[in-house]
């Protein structure tokens, strides 16, 4: 069992106030707070190490290299990959863009790329650009009435033999539904397609083994899993990483080049890591992974599921709240206050010390499915409590046109 009160002491920011109230932070799907061990690891780099990575032939540089590569090993272990299959990027968005542009060399006119309406912009927009440049066709897997991916629709779309890429979120960031990625990968591979898995909302919350799932590529961000900002991970099967090209070139990624333009890139993963990386973030991320491992990913997943069910049971009793995903697999609650614009409602919650997200959540294709222009999203994680949920539900019960607009006057 998770000792939430003990865990909360590890996060200095949870002691702060917001609008005169104890802070209730329910925007963890956007980014998570950092435990003291991660903060200390970042400070350690700046105060004790400070040198660049993979650049120097002196002691400090060697120590930085050891820390940097130690994180690569930790990430590989965390998701069940090989070290040479882990590339550091600036975030999940950079990872997913690199995958799309790098793999586009293998696509031709008429090839089909599958996605769905629930995808984050970073998962679908790069493929839209690739489709435009290569003459490919984007097709969308149907969603059922709840907004879950339809496997029957996927099977039907795979029949024509033209599908070359299936790009989907493991867990969607608005509705919080988990896709059966192992089954999807098996179906896609049988049809001759690769699978790109957006793990931004799954890696922080559940145990994942990419080898078992058998996805070809994946991307996720450190900042959503208690790590520093400005760092992401791109996973790719090594043979694919070896065949693809980086979309950025510069120092660190090449073995040599000459005045005639002859270029020899380093082997993967290093050929994708151009320029000076966010070294302090890489070192801090290792501390974050160790912290999550110490708590236990299975324990985190179970607690967050319990927290979500607790919240939904209470919110479903409120007649002024519209719930869009009561059966979510993740601890994501997407909702609206009836007759109140989402941003106005978010301002009301802020006045009560509650941080929630309002808007499209970077999934603009989903608004038609939900039949609303914007939604509120409350996303919890393992350091949130049932007491915070109780306070949140109480504030929800008070949310009305008068109270929400009253904040502005």
Secondary structure, DSSP 4 states (H G I P E B T S, - for coil): ---HHHHHTT-GGGG-EETTEE-EE-BTTT-----HHHHHHHHHIIIII-PPSS--SSHHHHHHHHHHHHHHHHHHHHHT--GGGEEEESSHHHHHHHHHHHHGGG--TT-EEEEETT--HHHHHHHHHHHHHHT-EEEEE-B-TTS-B-HHHHHHHHTTS-EEEEEEESB-TTT-PBP-HHHHHHHHHHTT-EEEEE-TTTTTTS---HHHHT-SEEEEESGGGTS-SS-EEEEE-HHHHHHS--S---TTTEEEE-TT--EEEPPTTGGG--S---HHHHHHHHHHHHHHHHH-HHHHHHHHHHHHHHHHHHHTT-TTEEES-TT-SSSEEEEEETTS-HHHHHHHHHHTTEE-EEE-TT-GGGHHHHTSS-EEEEE--TT--HHHHHHHHHHHHH--HHHHHHTT-
